[in-house]
Each structure stands twice: as structure tokens, then as C-alpha cells.
Amino acid sequence: MNHPAHNKLVSFIWSIADDCLRDIYVRGKYRDVILPMVVLRRLDALLEPSKAKVLEELAFQQNDMGLTELDDNGLRDASGYVFYNTSKWTLTQLLKTATNNQQILLANVEEYLNGYSANVKEIIDKFNLKTQVRHMASKDVLLGVLEKFTSPYINLTPYDKEDPDGNRQPALTNLGMGYVFEELIRKFNEENNEEAGEHFTPRDVIELMTHLVFDPVKDQLPPVMTIYDSACGSGGMLTESQNFIKDEEGAIRATGDVYLYGKEINDETYAICKSDMMIKGNNPANIRVGSTLSVDEFAGICFDFMLSNPPYGKSWASEQKYIKDGGDVIDPRFRVILNDYWGNPETLDATPRSSDGQLLFLMEMVSKMKPLEKNSAGSKIGGSRIASVHNGSSLFTGDAGSGESNIRRHIIENDLLEAIIQLPNNLFYNTGITTYIWLLSNHKAPERKGKVQLIDASQLYRKLRKNLGNKNCEFAPEHIQTIVDTYLSLAAQERQNDDAGIAAQAFDNSDFGYYKVNIERPDRRNAQFSLERIETLRFDKALSQPMQWIYQQWCDAVYKPGCLNQHEKAILAWCEGNELSLNAKNRAKLLNLDTWLKQQNLMKTAQTLMAAIGTDVSSDFNQFKASVDAILKAQNLKLSASDKNAILNAVSWYDRIAEKVIAQKLKLSRDKLDALMHHLDCSEQELPDFGYYSTDKKGEFLTYETNADLRDNESVPLNDSIHRYFLAEVKPHVEEAWINLDSTKIGYEISFNKYFYRHKPLRSMNAVATDIIALEKQAEGLIADILGIDVNRL
């Protein structure tokens, strides 16, 4: 369907709304009537020619056969479709026989709706159409709406027709229906100042995706093909894929059967998709309604081809309970097995942040890829191909070890990613952001194994004469051919012009991976007992602010039973007034006398230690700690490790010239030392680079406490060595740093800017100065003209 016809049809439908529904519905609610009526008329028009046959079959089953339950198969055969209507009515007949009595008309319309087969009744229910029909009848506009939708000047069927004036009315294809739906939704939402929630995929993008998916295997297509869309919307991508395969004039011309499957969460778009599946003779039962993420509707089924444009930037927080139980992923679609730095397999979380679920849809499709099989000659056959549209977030969001990175890593390390194509901005209707097509396959051609191709087609487009929503450009057929040829050739290509053309490069899978490793530095601390520092121990660190306020109000009375309970309302009111959000546990802890007595005892213990050790500043925390341990032992003072650390932290602080704080002294036998060096893949002389420092005693090593504030992390390419990188890039600048190899995580990200950005040199100062002077002269002349001054006479 071309754009002029599309716009004309949308305008006609919109005029129906304005003519009949004004003052009955607010403009933003026109959709509640218009969308279901478009679908209903589409189905009704197809059934009109076979109405007599269906009624004849109905009479045969009821009268001659005496059936109490109708035989669906016979009625479907009579209608010529997988749906039918057993009432005596069509929309045209309802209009012709209507009177001014709205109650009779309503009864006839309801009889007509109830006559549909179960699969159409579900569509009617999803649209809540019966409620709208009753409302229109009560407002005396039902007849007018019927008249408009049965007009011979509107063609909602998938076949060409002529209007009464002999003008050709083009067919409304499934994709065309999607265009109409998208444009109507956009107009409806504009009336409500809302953004359209759908990201309808334009025909040119679908055409590109179908070429990318099917062209490389056009000579090896299976005799029976299954195609799946995990976010199918109105079904345009599915039916256009089918049309592409079956096109008698196309390059493929497949003769086998094609079965379409889809899942859609929106009731309206699901109803439109299902209606078109029925019209085209596809099995509507393969289109399911509901959340793809919450329910694995097609569990255990694998598909040959998958094409999808999932929602991006959309929260999946409401669906987390179906996917995760606390921190554990319970849906196997979103778990992956990956090796850690040392090659040990581990099961990892493959869920992105809850604010954007687009990568979950990709993992859903990956989980449904067909495994490869061997044919009689021993060659591998089968497998699946995927094309999925994403925004830039899927390329780089998420650090090493995150769900997003784990997804990218799983896909790339399993050699599933063939190519990513960057598309022009403003190519889609409801978003102007940069988008990408991900192309996946588990049966790569030999020359593609171990490689990923990046194609920058962002400058390849032609402008539209009139914008369609956000869409202001499109691919011409030659652009699609250029992209497909570039993909098929797998050759590097430079863009000749910064503002036009295409660029492409192929990379090894490992080029996108990196090690993220923590670089540690030793903690250095001064320590000193003082009354001010000890006083901070009176309050629990997590409740310091409210406890300080409470103590200021009631002083030592807080240590008496009943005081806190007496002032509970005032305490909680103060917390609320100061926007301190305390959960039930912290609230109980704050009002518990034991909490206060514990902190008081901790403070008194510190006072005892100060009396024994004194108030001198120590620049050797190791000695200071040893003195504390000795006093505690001598005076038989019992402290838990956490309480002792609380005292030491309260009276110490970082000082870059203080002594390093020792964590451990390790005695390593030869076997343990060899095992450590094997683990770190280093020599004994290189152990300091990994935080192990030899003492004068044989086999003894020191490790130091780390200072979290000084911790840094480095991203080291997978193709590099962490140790070599450290020696070259870190140690020359921070001598006392070391590698925390056990913290190493592996991440993957893809940056188009990194590979395709072309630096534009800054203009020279002379050129800039010349422009400034020219602008200044223009401004002076303009001011003189405004004031009517002759500059030459000044």
C-alpha cells in the first residue's frame, strides 16, 4: 500500500469519527469505536459473498443432521475462511433493514455479533465492542456509524475493488492495515497529549530485515518453515515475511508451507493481528495474547526464522515476579552458562535492568533457535536465523558481570551474532533515536565463523515529502540492495563522504570482550584516641542522625527503661519531618533500649582503652592495633570482631604518609607457593604485582588492607594480558598498586562510534576570525539601516 492511499484511507476513517462520534466520545476515545469497526468491516466484507452458503450449511447441520453442536469444519468450508458468521445479517443488511428504532437495531447488531465463530468472538471481546455498540445505540449514532463503514467508497478488504464511480480502490494488506492502525493510534494519542506506545515497523525496514534473514539461505530453505515474532503487534512483520518467501516474482519463490507464530501483549493490536491471520488462511491459534516475558507461551517449540521489533526503553518491573525470585532467575530462558576468568563454568543472570526489557525479547528468541542436525552426508543442516531491532542501549549498557553484558557475551561467545546494522535516525514513526538491526544465526557460513560484521548505514536514506509522525526518511530499494550486498560480501568498506554512503568492518568475536579488574592500593592510617572520636560510638552508625537528636533532647535519660517508649510519637514524628525513611527493623532498633546500652558500653570500652594507651597520634596502625589487642587481653575485655573494628574505625583515618596497614602474614609451603603462582600465572618475583609481598623470612608474605576509596578498575581487552597492561599502564604511575585478579569479570560491549567515527579537524583560528569580522560588519550595517544612519558620513 503506497503512502497516498494510506493517508486517504486514514483521513476517510478519521472523518467517520468526526462526523458520527463528536460529542459522544472525547476525540482521544474515538479509537474505542473506530479500531474494532475497521476490523469488523474487514471481516464482514470477506464473508458477504459466501453468506448464502454458510446459511445453507447451517440449515443442513441443524435440520437435516439434527446437530446440537455445530461442525466448525463444514461452516469454515462454506465461508471459505477459518471463520464464519451464522446469523442472517451482514453489516450491509443491517443498514438496509434498519428503522429509527434503536432498540431493534441494537438487538439485530448483537445477534449479528453473536453469530460469529469463537475465534472472531474473542476479537470482539478484546475490543470490548459490544459495550461500545450499546453506548452508540443509546446515543442514536449506531446507524450513522454502520452507514459510514459500509460505504462503497472505502475498501477495507485485502483485494482491489472499484468504487461506484469506477475508481480503483487498492487492497488493504496486512501491512497496510498496520500503517492505518499506527496512524490512527498516533492521531488518537495526539488528542490526549500522549505518546503512541507502539513502535510500528515501516515497510522499508521489514523489507530490509527479510532480505537479511532469507537471502543468505535462499537455496537451502526447509520444505516447511516456521516464522516467529515475539512482539508481533498487528502482524505486519510475519505476513510480510510470508509474502517475501512466497512472492512468485521474488528471488526465493519457496514452494513449501509457511507457518506463522506470534505473541502480543496489547489487546487491540492482538485482535488486528489475529483477524488478518484468519483472512490470510494462517492458523490464528498460533497468535497468542499476553506478555512474552511473563509466560513462555511456545515453550519447547523451536523456529526456523524469527523477526521482531521488541519494545525498548520499557520497564519490565511488573513482570519480574515471573522471571526472578529475589535474586534468583527462575525462568531458564534468562539464565546463561559462562566461564569465569579461570575457565570454570558458572550459571549467571541474563536479565537486564528493570527499566528496559528489550534484551529479554532477544533472549526469548535465542532460546527458541533450532539445534543443528546432521544430514545423510554428514553435513550440518537446520538452525535458525534472527533479525531483531534495538536501540543503542543493547550495545553497551551494563558493566562486566551485569545481565546486559552477560547476554551480549553469551550471544557472541556462542558465535551467534552475524552482524549489526546501524539505521538512520527518524526511520520509525514514534521514535527519532538511533536504531540497529541485530542479525543472529547458529549456522554461520564458514567465512563468518568467529566474526561479527558491523555495518553503518546511518547515512543511507531518502527524505520523505511529508513526515509520518517522527518518520522523515526511508530506504529506497537501492539502499536496501546496497546494505544487503555489503552484508553478503563481508568486505571492509570505507564511507567516501561523511554525509552519505555506507561503511562496514568485520571483527573477531573477542574484539568486543574485555576484562574488568580491580586495581588496589594499600590502606595507610593514623590513629588517636580522643573524647570527640570516642563520642561518635554512642550512636549506631546506621542510625546516627536520629540517635544524635534523641540524645540532645533527653541526654542520659535515654538509658533508663521506659524513656524511649514514652517519647516514641515525638521521635517518629521528627524522623518523618526530616524525611528519614526507617523500615520496621530500624525503627524497632532505634526505640530498643538494648541498642543504646550496647553503644554506651562500646563507648566506655573505648574510654578504658584511651586511659591505658593515651592520646598520642600513631602513624603505624599496625602497632596501634596490637596495643589495643594487648589491653583487651590484659583487662579481659570481650569484644566481637565487628565491635572492635567499630572502635578502631572511629579513632583512625587515612593518611597517605602513614604506614601500610597489614591484612595478613602468610606462611606458604613450596606446594602452596607453586599453587598460588600457577593461579596467578606469574613468577615469584612478580607476586608483588598481585598483592603478595615477601618478607625477610623464607616462605613468608605480607598482604595489605585495601582502601576502597582509592580502588580503581581497568578495562583490559580480551586480546591483551592483564599483567602486561598493568605493568605498562598502571604501575609506572602508581608504584604501590596491585592487581586483584580474583575480582576479574568478563564483559562485552559494542561501540559503533569507536569503529566508525571520523574526526573532523577544527577550523583554523584565521578562518574563525574572518567569519567573526564578517558577521560584525553585517551587524553594524543592519543597526545603521534600522537607525537610518549613513555609515559613510560618520
C-alpha positions in Angstrom: 0.0 0.0 0.0 1.5 3.3 -1.0 1.5 6.4 1.2 -1.1 8.5 -0.7 -3.6 5.6 -0.5 -2.7 5.1 3.2 -3.2 8.8 4.0 -6.5 8.9 2.1 -7.9 5.9 3.9 -6.8 7.3 7.3 -8.5 10.6 6.5 -11.7 8.9 5.5 -11.8 6.8 8.7 -11.0 9.9 10.8 -13.8 11.8 9.1 -16.2 9.0 10.2 -15.1 9.6 13.8 -15.6 13.4 13.4 -19.0 13.1 11.7 -20.5 10.4 13.9 -18.8 10.4 17.3 -18.3 14.1 18.1 -19.9 15.0 21.4 -20.5 11.3 22.1 -16.8 10.4 22.8 -13.8 12.7 23.5 -11.5 12.7 20.5 -8.9 10.6 22.2 -11.5 7.9 22.8 -12.5 7.6 19.1 -10.2 4.6 18.9 -12.6 2.6 21.1 -15.1 2.5 18.2 -13.0 3.1 15.1 -10.4 0.4 15.5 -12.8 -2.5 16.2 -15.2 -1.3 13.4 -12.4 -1.3 10.9 -11.5 -4.9 11.8 -15.2 -5.9 11.9 -16.0 -4.4 8.5 -12.8 -6.1 7.1 -14.1 -9.5 8.2 -17.7 -8.8 7.3 -16.8 -7.7 3.7 -15.0 -11.0 3.1 -17.9 -13.1 4.3 -20.6 -11.3 2.3 -20.1 -13.4 -0.9 -20.4 -16.7 0.9 -23.3 -15.8 3.3 -25.9 -17.9 1.5 -23.6 -21.0 1.5 -23.0 -20.6 5.2 -26.7 -20.3 6.0 -27.4 -23.3 3.8 -24.7 -25.3 5.6 -26.2 -24.2 9.0 -29.6 -25.3 7.9 -28.2 -28.7 6.8 -26.5 -29.3 10.1 -29.4 -28.2 12.3 -32.4 -29.5 10.3 -31.1 -32.4 8.2 -28.3 -33.7 10.6 -30.0 -32.7 13.8 -26.7 -31.5 15.3 -27.0 -29.6 18.6 -23.3 -28.6 18.4 -22.3 -27.1 15.1 -19.5 -28.6 13.0 -16.9 -25.8 12.6 -15.2 -27.5 9.7 -18.3 -27.6 7.5 -19.0 -23.9 8.2 -15.5 -22.9 7.5 -15.5 -24.7 4.2 -18.8 -22.9 3.3 -17.4 -19.5 4.2 -14.0 -20.1 2.5 -12.1 -18.8 5.6 -11.2 -20.1 9.0 -14.0 -18.0 10.5 -17.7 -17.6 9.7 -21.0 -15.9 10.8 -24.2 -18.0 11.3 -26.5 -15.0 11.8 -28.7 -13.9 8.9 -27.1 -10.5 9.0 -24.2 -8.7 7.3 -23.4 -5.1 8.1 -24.9 -4.0 4.8 -28.2 -5.9 5.5 -28.3 -4.4 9.0 -28.1 -0.9 7.4 -30.7 -1.7 4.7 -33.3 -3.0 7.0 -32.8 -0.6 9.9 -35.5 1.7 11.1 -35.4 4.6 13.5 -36.0 2.2 16.4 -32.5 2.0 18.0 -33.6 -0.9 20.3 -34.4 -3.1 17.3 -31.2 -2.1 15.5 -29.2 -2.9 18.7 -30.8 -6.3 19.0 -30.0 -7.1 15.4 -26.4 -6.0 15.7 -26.0 -8.1 18.8 -27.5 -11.1 17.0 -25.0 -10.4 14.2 -22.0 -10.3 16.6 -23.1 -13.4 18.5 -23.3 -15.3 15.1 -19.5 -15.2 14.6 -17.3 -18.2 15.2 -15.4 -18.4 18.5 -12.1 -17.0 17.1 -13.9 -13.8 16.0 -15.8 -13.5 19.2 -12.5 -13.4 21.0 -11.5 -10.4 18.9 -14.8 -8.7 19.6 -14.3 -9.3 23.3 -10.7 -7.9 23.2 -12.1 -4.7 21.6 -15.0 -4.6 24.1 -17.1 -3.9 21.1 -20.5 -4.9 22.5 -20.2 -2.3 25.2 -19.4 0.4 22.5 -22.3 -0.8 20.3 -24.8 -0.4 23.2 -23.3 3.1 24.0 -23.7 4.2 20.4 -27.3 2.9 20.3 -28.1 4.8 23.4 -26.8 8.0 21.8 -28.6 7.3 18.4 -25.4 7.2 16.4 -25.1 3.4 15.7 -27.0 3.6 12.4 -24.7 6.5 11.2 -21.6 4.5 12.1 -22.9 1.5 10.2 -23.7 3.7 7.2 -20.1 5.1 7.1 -18.3 1.8 7.4 -20.4 0.1 4.7 -19.8 2.9 2.3 -18.7 1.6 -1.2 -16.1 4.4 -1.2 -14.0 2.6 1.4 -12.2 -0.6 0.8 -11.0 -2.5 4.0 -10.5 -5.8 2.2 -7.2 -7.4 1.1 -8.4 -7.3 -2.5 -8.6 -4.5 -5.1 -12.1 -3.0 -5.7 -13.8 -0.3 -7.7 -15.9 2.4 -6.1 -19.3 3.4 -7.7 -17.5 5.9 -9.9 -15.2 3.3 -11.4 -12.1 4.4 -9.5 -9.7 1.7 -8.3 -9.5 1.2 -4.6 -6.3 -0.6 -3.7 -6.3 -3.6 -1.4 -5.6 -3.1 2.3 -2.9 -5.6 3.0 -1.9 -6.8 6.5 1.0 -4.3 6.5 -1.3 -1.6 5.1 -3.7 -2.4 8.0 -0.7 -1.9 10.3 0.0 1.5 8.7 -3.6 2.6 9.2 -3.6 1.3 12.7 -0.4 3.1 13.5 -1.5 6.4 12.0 -4.9 6.3 13.8 -3.2 5.5 17.1 -0.9 8.4 16.6 -3.8 10.8 15.9 -5.8 9.4 18.9 -2.9 9.9 21.3 -2.2 13.4 20.0 -5.7 14.3 21.0 -4.8 13.1 24.6 -1.3 14.6 24.5 0.1 11.1 24.8 3.0 9.4 23.0 2.0 6.4 21.0 3.2 3.3 22.8 3.8 1.2 19.7 6.9 1.3 17.6 5.4 0.1 14.3 8.0 -1.2 11.9 7.8 0.5 8.5 7.6 -1.5 5.3 11.1 -0.5 4.2 12.7 -1.7 7.4 10.7 -5.0 7.2 11.9 -5.5 3.6 15.5 -5.0 4.7 15.1 -7.5 7.5 13.5 -10.1 5.3 16.3 -9.8 2.8 19.0 -10.1 5.5 17.3 -13.1 7.0 16.3 -15.1 3.9 18.7 -14.1 1.1 21.8 -15.9 2.5 19.9 -19.2 2.8 17.5 -18.8 -0.2 18.9 -22.0 -1.8 18.7 -24.1 1.5 15.2 -23.2 2.8 13.5 -26.1 4.6 10.4 -27.6 2.9 8.3 -26.5 5.9 9.1 -23.1 7.5 8.1 -21.6 10.8 8.4 -17.9 11.5 8.1 -16.3 14.9 7.7 -12.7 16.2 7.9 -12.4 20.0 6.3 -8.9 19.9 4.2 -9.2 16.8 1.9 -6.1 17.1 -0.5 -6.1 14.2 1.4 -8.9 12.5 2.9 -7.0 9.6 6.4 -8.5 10.0 5.0 -12.0 10.0 2.8 -11.7 6.9 5.4 -9.6 5.0 7.9 -12.3 5.7 5.5 -14.9 4.3 4.8 -12.7 1.3 8.5 -12.3 0.7 9.1 -16.0 0.7 6.0 -16.8 -1.4 6.5 -13.9 -3.9 6.3 -15.6 -7.3 8.4 -12.8 -8.8 10.9 -12.7 -5.9 14.4 -14.2 -5.7 13.3 -17.0 -3.4 9.9 -18.4 -4.6 9.7 -21.0 -1.9 7.1 -23.7 -2.5 6.8 -25.2 1.0 4.3 -24.4 3.7 5.0 -21.4 5.9 3.5 -21.3 9.5 3.4 -18.0 11.4 3.6 -17.7 15.2 3.4 -14.6 17.3 2.8 -13.1 20.8 1.3 -9.7 21.5 0.5 -8.1 24.8 -1.8 -5.3 23.6 -5.4 -6.5 23.1 -6.2 -4.1 20.2 -3.1 -5.0 18.2 -3.5 -8.7 19.0 -7.1 -8.5 17.7 -6.0 -6.9 14.5 -3.2 -9.4 14.0 -5.5 -12.4 14.7 -8.1 -11.1 12.3 -5.5 -10.8 9.5 -4.2 -14.2 10.2 -7.7 -15.5 9.7 -8.1 -13.6 6.5 -4.9 -14.9 5.0 -5.7 -18.5 5.9 -3.0 -18.8 8.6 -3.8 -20.6 11.8 -5.0 -17.8 14.3 -4.4 -20.2 17.2 -0.6 -19.6 16.7 -1.1 -16.0 17.6 -1.3 -15.6 21.4 -2.2 -12.7 23.6 -0.3 -11.8 26.8 3.2 -11.0 28.0 6.0 -12.7 26.2 8.2 -12.3 29.2 5.8 -13.5 31.9 4.7 -16.7 30.1 6.8 -18.8 27.8 3.8 -19.5 25.5 5.7 -21.6 23.0 8.0 -23.5 25.4 9.6 -26.4 23.8 9.0 -25.1 20.2 11.8 -24.0 18.0 11.5 -21.8 14.9 13.4 -21.6 11.6 13.2 -17.8 11.4 12.5 -15.1 13.9 11.9 -11.4 13.2 10.9 -8.8 15.8 10.9 -5.2 16.8 10.5 -5.5 20.6 9.7 -2.5 22.8 12.7 -0.6 24.0 13.1 1.7 27.0 10.1 0.0 28.5 10.0 -1.2 32.1 9.5 -4.9 32.9 9.4 -4.4 36.6 5.8 -5.7 36.8 6.9 -9.0 35.2 9.9 -9.6 37.4 8.0 -11.9 39.8 7.5 -14.3 36.9 11.2 -14.3 36.0 13.1 -13.8 39.3 12.6 -15.0 42.8 14.5 -12.4 44.8 18.0 -12.5 43.2 17.5 -15.9 41.6 16.4 -16.2 38.0 13.7 -18.9 37.8 13.0 -18.7 34.1 15.6 -20.8 32.2 15.2 -18.5 29.1 17.1 -15.9 31.1 19.9 -17.9 32.6 23.2 -18.5 30.8 26.3 -20.7 31.5 29.6 -18.8 31.0 33.1 -19.5 32.1 34.8 -17.3 34.7 38.3 -15.9 34.2 39.9 -19.3 35.0 37.6 -21.2 32.7 35.2 -22.6 35.3 31.6 -22.7 34.1 29.0 -20.8 36.2 25.3 -20.2 35.8 24.7 -16.4 35.5 21.9 -14.0 35.5 20.9 -12.9 31.9 18.3 -10.2 32.8 18.9 -6.5 32.1 17.9 -3.7 34.4 14.2 -3.5 35.1 13.8 -0.2 33.3 14.4 -1.7 29.8 13.5 -5.2 28.8 14.4 -5.3 25.1 17.2 -7.8 25.5 14.8 -10.2 27.2 13.0 -10.5 23.9 16.2 -11.3 22.2 17.0 -14.0 24.7 13.5 -15.3 24.3 14.2 -15.8 20.6 17.7 -17.2 21.2 16.1 -19.8 23.5 13.9 -20.9 20.5 16.7 -21.4 18.0 16.6 -24.8 16.3 19.6 -27.0 17.1 21.7 -28.1 14.1 21.3 -31.7 12.8 23.4 -33.9 10.5 22.1 -35.0 7.2 22.8 -38.3 5.5 26.1 -36.9 4.1 27.3 -35.8 7.5 26.8 -32.1 6.9 25.1 -30.0 9.5 21.6 -28.7 8.5 18.9 -26.7 10.2 19.5 -24.0 12.7 17.7 -20.6 12.9 18.1 -17.1 11.8 17.0 -14.0 13.8 16.6 -10.3 12.9 15.7 -8.0 15.8 15.5 -4.2 16.1 17.1 -2.5 19.1 18.2 0.9 20.2 21.8 1.7 21.3 21.2 0.6 24.9 21.5 -3.1 23.9 25.0 -2.5 22.5 26.8 -1.1 25.6 24.5 -0.6 28.6 25.7 -2.7 31.7 29.1 -3.2 33.1 31.0 -6.5 33.0 29.1 -9.1 35.0 25.8 -7.3 34.6 22.8 -9.0 32.9 23.1 -7.0 29.7 26.8 -7.8 29.4 26.1 -11.5 30.1 23.6 -11.5 27.3 26.0 -10.0 24.8 28.7 -12.3 26.0 26.5 -15.4 25.7 25.5 -14.5 22.2 29.0 -13.6 20.9 30.9 -16.4 22.7 28.5 -18.9 21.3 29.2 -17.4 17.8 25.5 -16.5 17.2 26.0 -12.9 16.2 26.5 -12.4 12.5 26.0 -8.6 12.0 24.6 -5.4 13.4 23.4 -2.7 11.1 23.0 0.9 12.3 20.0 2.5 10.7 19.3 6.2 10.0 17.6 8.3 12.7 13.9 9.1 12.3 13.3 6.0 10.3 10.5 4.8 12.7 7.2 6.5 13.4 7.3 7.1 17.1 11.0 7.5 17.9 13.8 9.5 16.4 16.6 7.7 18.2 19.3 5.6 16.6 18.2 2.0 16.0 20.1 -1.1 15.0 19.2 -4.5 13.4 20.9 -7.4 15.1 21.3 -10.5 12.9 21.9 -13.8 14.6 22.4 -17.3 13.3 23.5 -20.6 14.9 24.5 -21.9 11.4 27.0 -19.4 10.2 28.7 -19.7 6.8 32.3 -20.8 7.2 33.7 -17.4 6.3 31.6 -15.8 9.1 32.6 -18.2 11.9 34.2 -16.4 14.8 33.4 -13.0 13.3 30.9 -10.1 13.7 30.2 -7.6 10.9 29.3 -4.1 11.8 27.6 -2.0 9.1 26.9 1.7 9.4 24.0 2.6 7.2 23.0 5.7 9.2 23.6 8.0 6.2 21.8 5.8 3.7 18.3 7.2 3.2 16.0 9.5 1.2 13.8 12.2 2.7 10.0 11.8 2.7 8.0 14.6 1.1 5.8 14.6 4.3 6.7 13.4 7.7 4.7 10.4 9.1 5.0 11.0 12.9 8.7 11.0 13.7 9.5 9.3 10.4 11.0 11.7 8.0 13.1 9.4 5.8 13.0 5.9 4.3 15.1 3.3 2.5 14.8 3.4 -1.3 15.1 -0.1 -3.0 18.7 0.7 -4.0 19.6 1.5 -0.4 18.2 -1.9 0.7 20.2 -3.6 -2.0 23.4 -1.7 -1.0 23.0 -2.9 2.6 22.3 -6.5 1.6 25.2 -6.6 -0.8 27.5 -5.1 1.8 26.4 -7.7 4.3 26.8 -10.6 1.9 30.2 -9.6 0.7 31.6 -9.4 4.3 34.2 -6.9 3.0 35.5 -3.8 4.7 34.1 -0.7 3.3 35.0 3.0 3.9 32.4 5.7 3.6 33.7 8.1 0.9 31.6 11.0 2.1 30.9 11.9 5.8 27.3 12.6 5.0 26.5 9.8 2.6 27.2 6.2 1.7 27.8 3.1 3.8 30.7 1.8 5.9 31.4 -1.7 7.1 34.0 -3.7 9.0 34.3 -7.3 10.2 35.8 -8.1 13.6 36.8 -11.2 15.6 34.4 -12.1 18.3 37.0 -11.4 21.0 37.4 -7.8 19.8 34.3 -6.9 21.8 35.3 -8.5 25.0 37.2 -7.1 27.9 38.4 -8.0 31.4 37.3 -5.7 34.2 39.8 -5.9 37.0 40.1 -4.0 40.3 43.4 -2.2 40.9 44.0 -1.9 44.7 46.1 0.4 46.8 47.1 -0.2 50.4 45.3 1.5 53.3 47.5 3.8 55.3 46.1 5.0 58.7 46.8 7.3 61.6 45.1 6.6 64.9 44.4 8.6 68.1 42.1 8.2 71.0 40.2 11.4 71.8 37.0 12.2 73.5 35.4 13.6 70.3 36.1 10.5 68.3 35.0 8.2 71.1 31.8 10.1 71.5 30.7 9.0 68.0 30.5 5.4 69.3 27.5 6.4 71.4 25.4 6.1 68.3 24.9 3.2 65.9 26.4 4.2 62.5 23.3 3.3 60.5 21.0 5.4 62.9 23.5 8.1 63.8 21.2 11.1 62.8 18.1 10.2 64.8 20.1 8.9 67.8 22.0 12.2 68.0 18.8 14.2 68.0 17.3 11.9 70.7 20.3 12.2 72.9 20.3 16.0 72.5 16.7 16.0 73.7 16.8 13.7 76.7 20.6 13.1 77.4 21.4 10.2 79.7 17.7 9.6 80.4 17.6 7.6 77.3 19.4 4.8 79.2 16.5 4.5 81.6 13.7 2.0 81.0 10.6 3.5 79.5 12.1 6.7 78.2 12.2 5.8 74.6 8.6 4.3 74.7 7.4 7.5 76.4 8.7 9.7 73.6 8.0 7.3 70.7 5.5 9.5 68.9 7.8 12.6 69.1 10.7 10.5 67.8 8.9 9.1 64.9 7.3 12.5 64.1 10.8 14.0 64.0 12.1 11.3 61.7 9.1 11.8 59.3 9.5 15.6 59.4 13.2 15.2 58.5 12.3 12.7 55.7 14.2 9.8 57.3 12.7 6.7 55.9 13.1 3.9 58.5 12.0 0.4 57.8 10.3 -1.6 60.6 13.6 -3.3 61.6 15.5 0.0 62.0 12.5 1.7 63.7 12.4 -1.1 66.3 16.2 -0.9 66.7 16.1 2.8 67.3 13.5 2.5 70.0 15.1 -0.5 71.7 16.9 0.2 74.9 19.4 -2.6 74.2 20.7 -0.7 71.2 21.5 2.3 73.3 23.1 0.3 76.1 25.2 -1.6 73.6 26.6 1.6 72.1 27.2 3.1 75.5 29.2 0.0 76.6 31.2 0.3 73.3 32.0 3.9 74.1 33.0 3.0 77.7 35.3 0.3 76.4 37.0 2.9 74.1 37.4 5.2 77.1 39.1 2.4 79.0 41.4 1.8 76.1 42.2 5.5 75.9 43.1 5.6 79.6 45.6 2.7 79.1 47.0 3.8 75.7 46.9 7.6 75.9 46.0 10.2 73.3 49.2 10.3 71.2 48.8 10.2 67.5 50.2 6.9 66.0 51.2 6.8 62.3 51.6 3.0 62.5 48.1 1.5 62.7 49.6 -2.0 62.9 51.3 -1.1 66.2 48.2 0.8 67.4 46.0 -2.2 66.8 48.5 -4.5 68.6 48.4 -2.2 71.6 44.5 -2.3 71.6 44.6 -6.1 71.4 47.1 -6.3 74.3 44.9 -4.1 76.6 41.8 -6.0 75.7 43.5 -9.3 76.7 45.2 -7.9 79.8 41.9 -6.4 81.2 39.8 -9.4 80.0 37.6 -7.2 77.9 35.4 -9.2 75.5 34.6 -7.6 72.1 33.3 -9.1 68.9 35.3 -8.5 65.8 32.7 -6.1 64.5 32.7 -4.1 67.7 36.5 -3.9 67.8 36.5 -2.7 64.2 33.9 -0.1 65.1 36.2 1.4 67.8 39.3 1.2 65.5 37.5 2.9 62.6 36.2 5.6 64.9 39.7 6.6 66.1 41.6 6.2 62.8 41.8 8.0 59.5 43.6 7.7 56.1 46.9 9.4 55.8 49.0 8.9 52.6 52.3 9.1 54.6 51.3 6.7 57.4 52.4 3.1 57.4 50.6 0.5 55.3 48.0 -1.5 57.2 48.9 -5.2 57.2 46.0 -7.6 56.5 47.8 -10.9 56.9 51.1 -12.6 57.3 51.1 -15.8 55.3 53.4 -18.8 55.7 53.4 -20.6 52.4 54.9 -24.0 51.8 56.6 -24.7 48.5 53.5 -26.5 47.3 51.2 -23.7 48.3 53.5 -21.1 46.8 53.6 -23.0 43.5 49.8 -23.3 43.5 49.5 -19.5 44.1 51.9 -18.7 41.2 50.0 -21.1 39.0 46.7 -19.5 39.9 48.1 -16.0 39.2 50.1 -17.2 36.2 53.2 -15.3 37.4 56.7 -15.9 38.8 57.7 -15.4 42.4 59.4 -12.1 41.6 56.1 -10.9 40.1 53.9 -11.7 43.2 54.0 -8.1 44.4 52.1 -7.1 41.3 49.3 -9.3 42.7 49.4 -8.0 46.3 51.8 -10.6 47.8 55.0 -9.1 49.4 57.9 -11.2 50.5 59.5 -10.6 53.9 63.0 -11.4 55.1 61.7 -14.8 56.3 61.6 -17.7 53.8 58.1 -18.5 52.6 56.5 -15.5 54.5 54.4 -13.0 52.6 52.5 -9.9 53.6 49.2 -8.8 52.2 47.8 -5.3 52.9 44.4 -4.0 53.7 42.9 -2.2 50.7 41.5 1.3 50.7 38.1 1.2 49.0 38.2 5.0 48.3 41.5 4.5 46.3 40.3 1.4 44.4 40.2 1.8 40.7 39.2 -0.6 37.9 40.6 -1.1 34.5 39.1 -2.5 31.3 41.6 -4.7 29.6 40.9 -6.0 26.1 40.5 -9.8 25.9 43.2 -10.0 23.4 45.6 -8.4 25.9 47.2 -9.7 29.1 46.0 -8.1 32.4 49.5 -8.3 33.8 51.2 -6.7 30.7 48.5 -4.0 30.8 49.2 -3.3 34.5 52.9 -3.1 34.0 52.5 -0.7 31.1 49.6 1.4 32.0 49.2 1.4 35.8 52.4 0.6 37.7 54.5 3.5 36.2 52.0 5.9 37.6 51.1 4.2 41.0 54.1 2.2 42.2 52.3 0.6 45.3 49.2 -0.6 43.4 48.5 -4.2 42.7 46.1 -6.4 40.7 43.1 -8.0 42.5 42.9 -10.9 40.0 40.1 -12.6 41.9 37.9 -9.7 41.2 38.2 -10.1 37.4 34.9 -10.2 35.4 34.5 -10.6 31.7 32.3 -8.1 29.8 31.3 -7.4 26.2 30.2 -4.2 24.6 29.9 -2.9 21.0 30.6 0.7 20.1 29.8 1.9 16.6 31.4 5.3 17.3 34.7 3.6 18.3 34.9 1.9 14.9 33.2 4.4 12.5 33.7 7.8 14.0 35.7 10.1 11.6 37.4 13.0 13.2 36.6 16.4 11.7 39.6 18.8 12.2 38.7 22.1 13.9 38.7 25.1 11.7 41.8 27.3 11.9 41.8 30.5 14.1 42.2 32.6 11.0 39.0 31.1 9.4 37.0 31.6 12.6 38.3 35.2 13.0 37.4 36.0 9.4 33.8 34.8 9.9 33.5 36.8 13.1 34.7 40.0 11.4 32.3 39.5 8.5 29.4 38.9 10.9 30.3 42.0 12.9 30.3 44.1 9.7 26.8 42.7 8.8 25.5 43.5 12.3 26.9 47.1 12.1 25.2 47.6 8.7 21.9 46.2 10.0 21.9 48.6 13.0 22.7 51.6 10.8 19.9 50.7 8.5 17.4 50.4 11.4 18.5 53.8 12.8 18.6 55.4 9.3 22.3 56.4 9.7 24.6 56.7 6.7 27.8 55.0 8.0 29.9 56.6 5.3 29.1 60.1 6.6 30.1 59.3 10.2 
